[in-house]
Amino acid sequence: MYKLGNCTNCTTCGDCHEPFPETDSPPLFCMHCSPDNAPCILSCKQNAFELLGGAITLNKEKCNKCLECIDVCPIEIIKIE
């Protein structure tokens, strides 16, 4: 499992957090940022980002598609259509 700070961008484990254009939300287990200071969580006025076992997830029912999270995501993983 990917651990913050341990990624070497080798891409061999398959857990790297490179942007995937076919996704419309963060991956189920996005752990790139610490939840305490994750830009997506901090920018979301709808509180649509939630934690699941320490991973950041997007609750699509709460999301109003303002797209502010896309602008602040440091790894550009968030895609909302």
PDB file with one MODEL, atoms N, CA, C and O in Angstrom:
MODEL        1
ATOM      1  N   MET A   1       0.838  -1.184   0.000  1.00  0.00           N
ATOM      2  CA  MET A   1       0.000   0.000   0.000  1.00  0.00           C
ATOM      3  C   MET A   1       0.875   1.237   0.000  1.00  0.00           C
ATOM      4  O   MET A   1       1.906   1.280   0.672  1.00  0.00           O
ATOM      5  N   TYR A   2       0.472   2.217  -0.737  1.00  0.00           N
ATOM      6  CA  TYR A   2       1.166   3.493  -0.830  1.00  0.00           C
ATOM      7  C   TYR A   2       1.164   4.195   0.517  1.00  0.00           C
ATOM      8  O   TYR A   2       0.126   4.263   1.176  1.00  0.00           O
ATOM      9  N   LYS A   3       2.294   4.709   0.928  1.00  0.00           N
ATOM     10  CA  LYS A   3       2.395   5.473   2.156  1.00  0.00           C
ATOM     11  C   LYS A   3       2.967   6.844   1.813  1.00  0.00           C
ATOM     12  O   LYS A   3       3.949   6.950   1.079  1.00  0.00           O
ATOM     13  N   LEU A   4       2.348   7.887   2.345  1.00  0.00           N
ATOM     14  CA  LEU A   4       2.770   9.259   2.083  1.00  0.00           C
ATOM     15  C   LEU A   4       4.270   9.409   2.339  1.00  0.00           C
ATOM     16  O   LEU A   4       4.760   9.047   3.408  1.00  0.00           O
ATOM     17  N   GLY A   5       4.978   9.932   1.377  1.00  0.00           N
ATOM     18  CA  GLY A   5       6.403  10.163   1.522  1.00  0.00           C
ATOM     19  C   GLY A   5       7.275   9.011   1.061  1.00  0.00           C
ATOM     20  O   GLY A   5       8.490   9.183   0.951  1.00  0.00           O
ATOM     21  N   ASN A   6       6.711   7.846   0.786  1.00  0.00           N
ATOM     22  CA  ASN A   6       7.504   6.694   0.377  1.00  0.00           C
ATOM     23  C   ASN A   6       7.528   6.479  -1.122  1.00  0.00           C
ATOM     24  O   ASN A   6       8.309   5.657  -1.601  1.00  0.00           O
ATOM     25  N   CYS A   7       6.716   7.175  -1.873  1.00  0.00           N
ATOM     26  CA  CYS A   7       6.639   6.957  -3.317  1.00  0.00           C
ATOM     27  C   CYS A   7       7.902   7.471  -4.001  1.00  0.00           C
ATOM     28  O   CYS A   7       8.361   8.583  -3.740  1.00  0.00           O
ATOM     29  N   THR A   8       8.455   6.634  -4.885  1.00  0.00           N
ATOM     30  CA  THR A   8       9.629   7.017  -5.660  1.00  0.00           C
ATOM     31  C   THR A   8       9.280   7.220  -7.127  1.00  0.00           C
ATOM     32  O   THR A   8      10.167   7.401  -7.961  1.00  0.00           O
ATOM     33  N   ASN A   9       7.973   7.188  -7.446  1.00  0.00           N
ATOM     34  CA  ASN A   9       7.502   7.350  -8.822  1.00  0.00           C
ATOM     35  C   ASN A   9       8.014   6.275  -9.763  1.00  0.00           C
ATOM     36  O   ASN A   9       8.198   6.514 -10.957  1.00  0.00           O
ATOM     37  N   CYS A  10       8.247   5.075  -9.210  1.00  0.00           N
ATOM     38  CA  CYS A  10       8.762   3.988 -10.046  1.00  0.00           C
ATOM     39  C   CYS A  10       7.670   3.382 -10.933  1.00  0.00           C
ATOM     40  O   CYS A  10       7.980   2.779 -11.960  1.00  0.00           O
ATOM     41  N   THR A  11       6.417   3.531 -10.559  1.00  0.00           N
ATOM     42  CA  THR A  11       5.226   3.049 -11.274  1.00  0.00           C
ATOM     43  C   THR A  11       5.113   1.526 -11.328  1.00  0.00           C
ATOM     44  O   THR A  11       4.249   1.018 -12.043  1.00  0.00           O
ATOM     45  N   THR A  12       5.942   0.781 -10.609  1.00  0.00           N
ATOM     46  CA  THR A  12       5.875  -0.676 -10.677  1.00  0.00           C
ATOM     47  C   THR A  12       4.799  -1.279  -9.777  1.00  0.00           C
ATOM     48  O   THR A  12       4.300  -2.365 -10.073  1.00  0.00           O
ATOM     49  N   CYS A  13       4.433  -0.611  -8.697  1.00  0.00           N
ATOM     50  CA  CYS A  13       3.467  -1.206  -7.773  1.00  0.00           C
ATOM     51  C   CYS A  13       2.025  -0.984  -8.213  1.00  0.00           C
ATOM     52  O   CYS A  13       1.125  -1.692  -7.760  1.00  0.00           O
ATOM     53  N   GLY A  14       1.796  -0.023  -9.079  1.00  0.00           N
ATOM     54  CA  GLY A  14       0.435   0.250  -9.523  1.00  0.00           C
ATOM     55  C   GLY A  14      -0.341   1.132  -8.570  1.00  0.00           C
ATOM     56  O   GLY A  14      -1.481   1.495  -8.862  1.00  0.00           O
ATOM     57  N   ASP A  15       0.243   1.487  -7.442  1.00  0.00           N
ATOM     58  CA  ASP A  15      -0.437   2.329  -6.464  1.00  0.00           C
ATOM     59  C   ASP A  15      -0.071   3.801  -6.602  1.00  0.00           C
ATOM     60  O   ASP A  15      -0.492   4.621  -5.785  1.00  0.00           O
ATOM     61  N   CYS A  16       0.688   4.137  -7.599  1.00  0.00           N
ATOM     62  CA  CYS A  16       1.072   5.537  -7.749  1.00  0.00           C
ATOM     63  C   CYS A  16      -0.168   6.375  -8.040  1.00  0.00           C
ATOM     64  O   CYS A  16      -1.186   5.861  -8.503  1.00  0.00           O
ATOM     65  N   HIS A  17      -0.072   7.619  -7.772  1.00  0.00           N
ATOM     66  CA  HIS A  17      -1.237   8.492  -7.880  1.00  0.00           C
ATOM     67  C   HIS A  17      -1.077   9.463  -9.044  1.00  0.00           C
ATOM     68  O   HIS A  17      -1.243  10.672  -8.887  1.00  0.00           O
ATOM     69  N   GLU A  18      -0.757   8.923 -10.199  1.00  0.00           N
ATOM     70  CA  GLU A  18      -0.691   9.725 -11.409  1.00  0.00           C
ATOM     71  C   GLU A  18      -2.111  10.032 -11.859  1.00  0.00           C
ATOM     72  O   GLU A  18      -3.016   9.234 -11.614  1.00  0.00           O
ATOM     73  N   PRO A  19      -2.330  11.175 -12.515  1.00  0.00           N
ATOM     74  CA  PRO A  19      -3.682  11.487 -12.992  1.00  0.00           C
ATOM     75  C   PRO A  19      -4.176  10.459 -14.001  1.00  0.00           C
ATOM     76  O   PRO A  19      -3.435  10.054 -14.896  1.00  0.00           O
ATOM     77  N   PHE A  20      -5.414  10.045 -13.856  1.00  0.00           N
ATOM     78  CA  PHE A  20      -6.053   9.134 -14.782  1.00  0.00           C
ATOM     79  C   PHE A  20      -7.226   9.863 -15.403  1.00  0.00           C
ATOM     80  O   PHE A  20      -8.207  10.118 -14.704  1.00  0.00           O
ATOM     81  N   PRO A  21      -7.179  10.214 -16.689  1.00  0.00           N
ATOM     82  CA  PRO A  21      -8.237  11.022 -17.306  1.00  0.00           C
ATOM     83  C   PRO A  21      -9.610  10.378 -17.282  1.00  0.00           C
ATOM     84  O   PRO A  21     -10.612  11.084 -17.392  1.00  0.00           O
ATOM     85  N   GLU A  22      -9.692   9.051 -17.142  1.00  0.00           N
ATOM     86  CA  GLU A  22     -10.998   8.406 -17.175  1.00  0.00           C
ATOM     87  C   GLU A  22     -11.723   8.458 -15.827  1.00  0.00           C
ATOM     88  O   GLU A  22     -12.872   8.025 -15.738  1.00  0.00           O
ATOM     89  N   THR A  23     -11.079   8.977 -14.777  1.00  0.00           N
ATOM     90  CA  THR A  23     -11.729   9.029 -13.475  1.00  0.00           C
ATOM     91  C   THR A  23     -12.522  10.313 -13.317  1.00  0.00           C
ATOM     92  O   THR A  23     -12.167  11.350 -13.878  1.00  0.00           O
ATOM     93  N   ASP A  24     -13.607  10.236 -12.542  1.00  0.00           N
ATOM     94  CA  ASP A  24     -14.389  11.441 -12.291  1.00  0.00           C
ATOM     95  C   ASP A  24     -14.377  11.796 -10.812  1.00  0.00           C
ATOM     96  O   ASP A  24     -15.196  12.598 -10.363  1.00  0.00           O
ATOM     97  N   SER A  25     -13.473  11.219 -10.060  1.00  0.00           N
ATOM     98  CA  SER A  25     -13.314  11.540  -8.654  1.00  0.00           C
ATOM     99  C   SER A  25     -11.957  11.035  -8.205  1.00  0.00           C
ATOM    100  O   SER A  25     -11.293  10.307  -8.943  1.00  0.00           O
ATOM    101  N   PRO A  26     -11.533  11.410  -7.005  1.00  0.00           N
ATOM    102  CA  PRO A  26     -10.283  10.826  -6.525  1.00  0.00           C
ATOM    103  C   PRO A  26     -10.433   9.320  -6.423  1.00  0.00           C
ATOM    104  O   PRO A  26     -11.545   8.830  -6.230  1.00  0.00           O
ATOM    105  N   PRO A  27      -9.347   8.574  -6.545  1.00  0.00           N
ATOM    106  CA  PRO A  27      -9.458   7.137  -6.368  1.00  0.00           C
ATOM    107  C   PRO A  27      -9.994   6.843  -4.974  1.00  0.00           C
ATOM    108  O   PRO A  27      -9.868   7.676  -4.076  1.00  0.00           O
ATOM    109  N   LEU A  28     -10.582   5.688  -4.783  1.00  0.00           N
ATOM    110  CA  LEU A  28     -11.192   5.349  -3.506  1.00  0.00           C
ATOM    111  C   LEU A  28     -10.214   5.499  -2.359  1.00  0.00           C
ATOM    112  O   LEU A  28     -10.612   5.881  -1.258  1.00  0.00           O
ATOM    113  N   PHE A  29      -8.954   5.208  -2.589  1.00  0.00           N
ATOM    114  CA  PHE A  29      -7.970   5.273  -1.519  1.00  0.00           C
ATOM    115  C   PHE A  29      -6.897   6.312  -1.806  1.00  0.00           C
ATOM    116  O   PHE A  29      -5.708   6.005  -1.728  1.00  0.00           O
ATOM    117  N   CYS A  30      -7.290   7.523  -2.134  1.00  0.00           N
ATOM    118  CA  CYS A  30      -6.325   8.598  -2.361  1.00  0.00           C
ATOM    119  C   CYS A  30      -5.710   8.973  -1.022  1.00  0.00           C
ATOM    120  O   CYS A  30      -6.405   9.445  -0.122  1.00  0.00           O
ATOM    121  N   MET A  31      -4.404   8.763  -0.892  1.00  0.00           N
ATOM    122  CA  MET A  31      -3.709   9.066   0.354  1.00  0.00           C
ATOM    123  C   MET A  31      -2.498   9.943   0.081  1.00  0.00           C
ATOM    124  O   MET A  31      -1.529   9.921   0.840  1.00  0.00           O
ATOM    125  N   HIS A  32      -2.546  10.710  -0.991  1.00  0.00           N
ATOM    126  CA  HIS A  32      -1.414  11.552  -1.348  1.00  0.00           C
ATOM    127  C   HIS A  32      -1.188  12.645  -0.315  1.00  0.00           C
ATOM    128  O   HIS A  32      -0.048  12.889   0.081  1.00  0.00           O
ATOM    129  N   CYS A  33      -2.243  13.303   0.126  1.00  0.00           N
ATOM    130  CA  CYS A  33      -2.136  14.400   1.087  1.00  0.00           C
ATOM    131  C   CYS A  33      -2.585  13.935   2.466  1.00  0.00           C
ATOM    132  O   CYS A  33      -3.404  13.024   2.593  1.00  0.00           O
ATOM    133  N   SER A  34      -2.051  14.559   3.473  1.00  0.00           N
ATOM    134  CA  SER A  34      -2.521  14.311   4.822  1.00  0.00           C
ATOM    135  C   SER A  34      -3.918  14.904   4.952  1.00  0.00           C
ATOM    136  O   SER A  34      -4.131  16.046   4.544  1.00  0.00           O
ATOM    137  N   PRO A  35      -4.872  14.170   5.504  1.00  0.00           N
ATOM    138  CA  PRO A  35      -6.233  14.702   5.635  1.00  0.00           C
ATOM    139  C   PRO A  35      -6.298  16.018   6.414  1.00  0.00           C
ATOM    140  O   PRO A  35      -7.222  16.810   6.225  1.00  0.00           O
ATOM    141  N   ASP A  36      -5.321  16.247   7.287  1.00  0.00           N
ATOM    142  CA  ASP A  36      -5.307  17.482   8.071  1.00  0.00           C
ATOM    143  C   ASP A  36      -5.090  18.728   7.226  1.00  0.00           C
ATOM    144  O   ASP A  36      -5.541  19.815   7.586  1.00  0.00           O
ATOM    145  N   ASN A  37      -4.393  18.568   6.094  1.00  0.00           N
ATOM    146  CA  ASN A  37      -4.129  19.739   5.261  1.00  0.00           C
ATOM    147  C   ASN A  37      -4.341  19.455   3.773  1.00  0.00           C
ATOM    148  O   ASN A  37      -3.710  20.086   2.926  1.00  0.00           O
ATOM    149  N   ALA A  38      -5.215  18.519   3.457  1.00  0.00           N
ATOM    150  CA  ALA A  38      -5.512  18.206   2.054  1.00  0.00           C
ATOM    151  C   ALA A  38      -6.246  19.380   1.414  1.00  0.00           C
ATOM    152  O   ALA A  38      -7.304  19.780   1.898  1.00  0.00           O
ATOM    153  N   PRO A  39      -5.705  19.933   0.343  1.00  0.00           N
ATOM    154  CA  PRO A  39      -6.334  21.087  -0.294  1.00  0.00           C
ATOM    155  C   PRO A  39      -7.774  20.834  -0.742  1.00  0.00           C
ATOM    156  O   PRO A  39      -8.608  21.737  -0.675  1.00  0.00           O
ATOM    157  N   CYS A  40      -8.071  19.616  -1.196  1.00  0.00           N
ATOM    158  CA  CYS A  40      -9.436  19.328  -1.643  1.00  0.00           C
ATOM    159  C   CYS A  40     -10.418  19.430  -0.479  1.00  0.00           C
ATOM    160  O   CYS A  40     -11.500  19.999  -0.622  1.00  0.00           O
ATOM    161  N   ILE A  41     -10.044  18.884   0.658  1.00  0.00           N
ATOM    162  CA  ILE A  41     -10.912  18.941   1.839  1.00  0.00           C
ATOM    163  C   ILE A  41     -11.081  20.380   2.307  1.00  0.00           C
ATOM    164  O   ILE A  41     -12.191  20.815   2.613  1.00  0.00           O
ATOM    165  N   LEU A  42      -9.976  21.112   2.360  1.00  0.00           N
ATOM    166  CA  LEU A  42     -10.020  22.488   2.848  1.00  0.00           C
ATOM    167  C   LEU A  42     -10.795  23.424   1.926  1.00  0.00           C
ATOM    168  O   LEU A  42     -11.397  24.391   2.394  1.00  0.00           O
ATOM    169  N   SER A  43     -10.788  23.154   0.640  1.00  0.00           N
ATOM    170  CA  SER A  43     -11.456  24.051  -0.316  1.00  0.00           C
ATOM    171  C   SER A  43     -12.938  23.754  -0.514  1.00  0.00           C
ATOM    172  O   SER A  43     -13.664  24.589  -1.053  1.00  0.00           O
ATOM    173  N   CYS A  44     -13.397  22.584  -0.089  1.00  0.00           N
ATOM    174  CA  CYS A  44     -14.770  22.162  -0.376  1.00  0.00           C
ATOM    175  C   CYS A  44     -15.757  22.742   0.634  1.00  0.00           C
ATOM    176  O   CYS A  44     -15.773  22.349   1.800  1.00  0.00           O
ATOM    177  N   LYS A  45     -16.574  23.673   0.172  1.00  0.00           N
ATOM    178  CA  LYS A  45     -17.576  24.304   1.028  1.00  0.00           C
ATOM    179  C   LYS A  45     -18.768  23.387   1.297  1.00  0.00           C
ATOM    180  O   LYS A  45     -19.549  23.646   2.213  1.00  0.00           O
ATOM    181  N   GLN A  46     -18.918  22.324   0.515  1.00  0.00           N
ATOM    182  CA  GLN A  46     -20.022  21.382   0.681  1.00  0.00           C
ATOM    183  C   GLN A  46     -19.654  20.207   1.592  1.00  0.00           C
ATOM    184  O   GLN A  46     -20.493  19.355   1.882  1.00  0.00           O
ATOM    185  N   ASN A  47     -18.393  20.170   2.041  1.00  0.00           N
ATOM    186  CA  ASN A  47     -17.893  19.042   2.843  1.00  0.00           C
ATOM    187  C   ASN A  47     -18.130  17.708   2.132  1.00  0.00           C
ATOM    188  O   ASN A  47     -18.528  16.720   2.750  1.00  0.00           O
ATOM    189  N   ALA A  48     -17.879  17.704   0.832  1.00  0.00           N
ATOM    190  CA  ALA A  48     -18.109  16.504   0.029  1.00  0.00           C
ATOM    191  C   ALA A  48     -16.973  15.496   0.139  1.00  0.00           C
ATOM    192  O   ALA A  48     -17.147  14.331  -0.217  1.00  0.00           O
ATOM    193  N   PHE A  49     -15.827  15.922   0.621  1.00  0.00           N
ATOM    194  CA  PHE A  49     -14.713  14.996   0.795  1.00  0.00           C
ATOM    195  C   PHE A  49     -14.793  14.391   2.176  1.00  0.00           C
ATOM    196  O   PHE A  49     -15.001  15.091   3.167  1.00  0.00           O
ATOM    197  N   GLU A  50     -14.626  13.081   2.233  1.00  0.00           N
ATOM    198  CA  GLU A  50     -14.746  12.338   3.484  1.00  0.00           C
ATOM    199  C   GLU A  50     -13.573  11.391   3.622  1.00  0.00           C
ATOM    200  O   GLU A  50     -12.884  11.086   2.648  1.00  0.00           O
ATOM    201  N   LEU A  51     -13.356  10.935   4.827  1.00  0.00           N
ATOM    202  CA  LEU A  51     -12.283   9.980   5.088  1.00  0.00           C
ATOM    203  C   LEU A  51     -12.864   8.592   5.249  1.00  0.00           C
ATOM    204  O   LEU A  51     -13.892   8.397   5.896  1.00  0.00           O
ATOM    205  N   LEU A  52     -12.184   7.632   4.647  1.00  0.00           N
ATOM    206  CA  LEU A  52     -12.566   6.228   4.757  1.00  0.00           C
ATOM    207  C   LEU A  52     -11.299   5.452   5.076  1.00  0.00           C
ATOM    208  O   LEU A  52     -10.483   5.188   4.193  1.00  0.00           O
ATOM    209  N   GLY A  53     -11.142   5.094   6.324  1.00  0.00           N
ATOM    210  CA  GLY A  53      -9.935   4.376   6.726  1.00  0.00           C
ATOM    211  C   GLY A  53      -8.664   5.160   6.494  1.00  0.00           C
ATOM    212  O   GLY A  53      -7.627   4.570   6.191  1.00  0.00           O
ATOM    213  N   GLY A  54      -8.714   6.473   6.627  1.00  0.00           N
ATOM    214  CA  GLY A  54      -7.556   7.333   6.404  1.00  0.00           C
ATOM    215  C   GLY A  54      -7.396   7.788   4.966  1.00  0.00           C
ATOM    216  O   GLY A  54      -6.528   8.611   4.676  1.00  0.00           O
ATOM    217  N   ALA A  55      -8.212   7.272   4.062  1.00  0.00           N
ATOM    218  CA  ALA A  55      -8.157   7.657   2.647  1.00  0.00           C
ATOM    219  C   ALA A  55      -9.193   8.743   2.370  1.00  0.00           C
ATOM    220  O   ALA A  55     -10.252   8.772   2.997  1.00  0.00           O
ATOM    221  N   ILE A  56      -8.889   9.620   1.447  1.00  0.00           N
ATOM    222  CA  ILE A  56      -9.793  10.696   1.070  1.00  0.00           C
ATOM    223  C   ILE A  56     -10.704  10.202  -0.049  1.00  0.00           C
ATOM    224  O   ILE A  56     -10.235   9.673  -1.056  1.00  0.00           O
ATOM    225  N   THR A  57     -11.997  10.378   0.135  1.00  0.00           N
ATOM    226  CA  THR A  57     -12.976   9.971  -0.866  1.00  0.00           C
ATOM    227  C   THR A  57     -13.920  11.134  -1.147  1.00  0.00           C
ATOM    228  O   THR A  57     -14.034  12.056  -0.339  1.00  0.00           O
ATOM    229  N   LEU A  58     -14.584  11.090  -2.275  1.00  0.00           N
ATOM    230  CA  LEU A  58     -15.539  12.128  -2.649  1.00  0.00           C
ATOM    231  C   LEU A  58     -16.951  11.565  -2.578  1.00  0.00           C
ATOM    232  O   LEU A  58     -17.262  10.562  -3.220  1.00  0.00           O
ATOM    233  N   ASN A  59     -17.801  12.216  -1.793  1.00  0.00           N
ATOM    234  CA  ASN A  59     -19.206  11.853  -1.711  1.00  0.00           C
ATOM    235  C   ASN A  59     -19.920  12.625  -2.815  1.00  0.00           C
ATOM    236  O   ASN A  59     -20.187  13.819  -2.674  1.00  0.00           O
ATOM    237  N   LYS A  60     -20.228  11.941  -3.911  1.00  0.00           N
ATOM    238  CA  LYS A  60     -20.819  12.597  -5.079  1.00  0.00           C
ATOM    239  C   LYS A  60     -22.193  13.194  -4.787  1.00  0.00           C
ATOM    240  O   LYS A  60     -22.621  14.123  -5.471  1.00  0.00           O
ATOM    241  N   GLU A  61     -22.881  12.673  -3.783  1.00  0.00           N
ATOM    242  CA  GLU A  61     -24.199  13.210  -3.438  1.00  0.00           C
ATOM    243  C   GLU A  61     -24.096  14.592  -2.808  1.00  0.00           C
ATOM    244  O   GLU A  61     -25.025  15.393  -2.921  1.00  0.00           O
ATOM    245  N   LYS A  62     -22.982  14.882  -2.149  1.00  0.00           N
ATOM    246  CA  LYS A  62     -22.778  16.195  -1.535  1.00  0.00           C
ATOM    247  C   LYS A  62     -22.131  17.194  -2.499  1.00  0.00           C
ATOM    248  O   LYS A  62     -22.251  18.405  -2.312  1.00  0.00           O
ATOM    249  N   CYS A  63     -21.458  16.695  -3.510  1.00  0.00           N
ATOM    250  CA  CYS A  63     -20.704  17.545  -4.443  1.00  0.00           C
ATOM    251  C   CYS A  63     -21.641  18.372  -5.312  1.00  0.00           C
ATOM    252  O   CYS A  63     -22.565  17.841  -5.928  1.00  0.00           O
ATOM    253  N   ASN A  64     -21.388  19.696  -5.353  1.00  0.00           N
ATOM    254  CA  ASN A  64     -22.196  20.571  -6.208  1.00  0.00           C
ATOM    255  C   ASN A  64     -21.464  20.942  -7.501  1.00  0.00           C
ATOM    256  O   ASN A  64     -21.914  21.805  -8.253  1.00  0.00           O
ATOM    257  N   LYS A  65     -20.342  20.287  -7.745  1.00  0.00           N
ATOM    258  CA  LYS A  65     -19.541  20.467  -8.969  1.00  0.00           C
ATOM    259  C   LYS A  65     -19.058  21.901  -9.161  1.00  0.00           C
ATOM    260  O   LYS A  65     -19.055  22.415 -10.279  1.00  0.00           O
ATOM    261  N   CYS A  66     -18.654  22.542  -8.073  1.00  0.00           N
ATOM    262  CA  CYS A  66     -18.109  23.898  -8.179  1.00  0.00           C
ATOM    263  C   CYS A  66     -16.713  23.890  -8.794  1.00  0.00           C
ATOM    264  O   CYS A  66     -16.254  24.914  -9.299  1.00  0.00           O
ATOM    265  N   LEU A  67     -16.043  22.757  -8.755  1.00  0.00           N
ATOM    266  CA  LEU A  67     -14.730  22.515  -9.371  1.00  0.00           C
ATOM    267  C   LEU A  67     -13.559  23.179  -8.652  1.00  0.00           C
ATOM    268  O   LEU A  67     -12.443  23.155  -9.172  1.00  0.00           O
ATOM    269  N   GLU A  68     -13.771  23.766  -7.483  1.00  0.00           N
ATOM    270  CA  GLU A  68     -12.668  24.388  -6.749  1.00  0.00           C
ATOM    271  C   GLU A  68     -11.606  23.358  -6.356  1.00  0.00           C
ATOM    272  O   GLU A  68     -10.417  23.676  -6.319  1.00  0.00           O
ATOM    273  N   CYS A  69     -12.029  22.134  -6.065  1.00  0.00           N
ATOM    274  CA  CYS A  69     -11.086  21.096  -5.660  1.00  0.00           C
ATOM    275  C   CYS A  69     -10.112  20.747  -6.789  1.00  0.00           C
ATOM    276  O   CYS A  69      -8.957  20.404  -6.537  1.00  0.00           O
ATOM    277  N   ILE A  70     -10.578  20.836  -8.010  1.00  0.00           N
ATOM    278  CA  ILE A  70      -9.719  20.521  -9.155  1.00  0.00           C
ATOM    279  C   ILE A  70      -8.542  21.484  -9.222  1.00  0.00           C
ATOM    280  O   ILE A  70      -7.414  21.079  -9.504  1.00  0.00           O
ATOM    281  N   ASP A  71      -8.805  22.747  -8.966  1.00  0.00           N
ATOM    282  CA  ASP A  71      -7.754  23.761  -9.034  1.00  0.00           C
ATOM    283  C   ASP A  71      -6.687  23.598  -7.956  1.00  0.00           C
ATOM    284  O   ASP A  71      -5.536  23.983  -8.160  1.00  0.00           O
ATOM    285  N   VAL A  72      -7.062  23.030  -6.811  1.00  0.00           N
ATOM    286  CA  VAL A  72      -6.120  22.956  -5.698  1.00  0.00           C
ATOM    287  C   VAL A  72      -5.444  21.592  -5.538  1.00  0.00           C
ATOM    288  O   VAL A  72      -4.506  21.465  -4.751  1.00  0.00           O
ATOM    289  N   CYS A  73      -5.896  20.582  -6.260  1.00  0.00           N
ATOM    290  CA  CYS A  73      -5.324  19.238  -6.116  1.00  0.00           C
ATOM    291  C   CYS A  73      -3.875  19.230  -6.619  1.00  0.00           C
ATOM    292  O   CYS A  73      -3.632  19.521  -7.790  1.00  0.00           O
ATOM    293  N   PRO A  74      -2.906  18.898  -5.747  1.00  0.00           N
ATOM    294  CA  PRO A  74      -1.499  18.963  -6.148  1.00  0.00           C
ATOM    295  C   PRO A  74      -1.093  17.880  -7.147  1.00  0.00           C
ATOM    296  O   PRO A  74      -0.060  18.010  -7.804  1.00  0.00           O
ATOM    297  N   ILE A  75      -1.888  16.813  -7.272  1.00  0.00           N
ATOM    298  CA  ILE A  75      -1.532  15.755  -8.233  1.00  0.00           C
ATOM    299  C   ILE A  75      -2.513  15.682  -9.396  1.00  0.00           C
ATOM    300  O   ILE A  75      -2.437  14.776 -10.226  1.00  0.00           O
ATOM    301  N   GLU A  76      -3.424  16.628  -9.452  1.00  0.00           N
ATOM    302  CA  GLU A  76      -4.386  16.761 -10.564  1.00  0.00           C
ATOM    303  C   GLU A  76      -5.147  15.477 -10.823  1.00  0.00           C
ATOM    304  O   GLU A  76      -5.350  15.102 -11.978  1.00  0.00           O
ATOM    305  N   ILE A  77      -5.580  14.782  -9.748  1.00  0.00           N
ATOM    306  CA  ILE A  77      -6.291  13.513  -9.895  1.00  0.00           C
ATOM    307  C   ILE A  77      -7.796  13.701 -10.000  1.00  0.00           C
ATOM    308  O   ILE A  77      -8.487  12.803 -10.479  1.00  0.00           O
ATOM    309  N   ILE A  78      -8.322  14.837  -9.570  1.00  0.00           N
ATOM    310  CA  ILE A  78      -9.766  15.029  -9.512  1.00  0.00           C
ATOM    311  C   ILE A  78     -10.297  15.455 -10.876  1.00  0.00           C
ATOM    312  O   ILE A  78      -9.867  16.459 -11.443  1.00  0.00           O
ATOM    313  N   LYS A  79     -11.222  14.685 -11.377  1.00  0.00           N
ATOM    314  CA  LYS A  79     -11.887  14.988 -12.647  1.00  0.00           C
ATOM    315  C   LYS A  79     -13.388  14.923 -12.389  1.00  0.00           C
ATOM    316  O   LYS A  79     -13.907  13.867 -12.028  1.00  0.00           O
ATOM    317  N   ILE A  80     -14.079  16.023 -12.566  1.00  0.00           N
ATOM    318  CA  ILE A  80     -15.533  16.053 -12.352  1.00  0.00           C
ATOM    319  C   ILE A  80     -16.172  16.550 -13.634  1.00  0.00           C
ATOM    320  O   ILE A  80     -15.833  17.618 -14.145  1.00  0.00           O
ATOM    321  N   GLU A  81     -17.105  15.756 -14.145  1.00  0.00           N
ATOM    322  CA  GLU A  81     -17.782  16.132 -15.390  1.00  0.00           C
ATOM    323  C   GLU A  81     -19.173  16.609 -15.116  1.00  0.00           C
ATOM    324  O   GLU A  81     -19.897  16.969 -16.045  1.00  0.00           O
TER     325      GLU A  81
ENDMDL
END
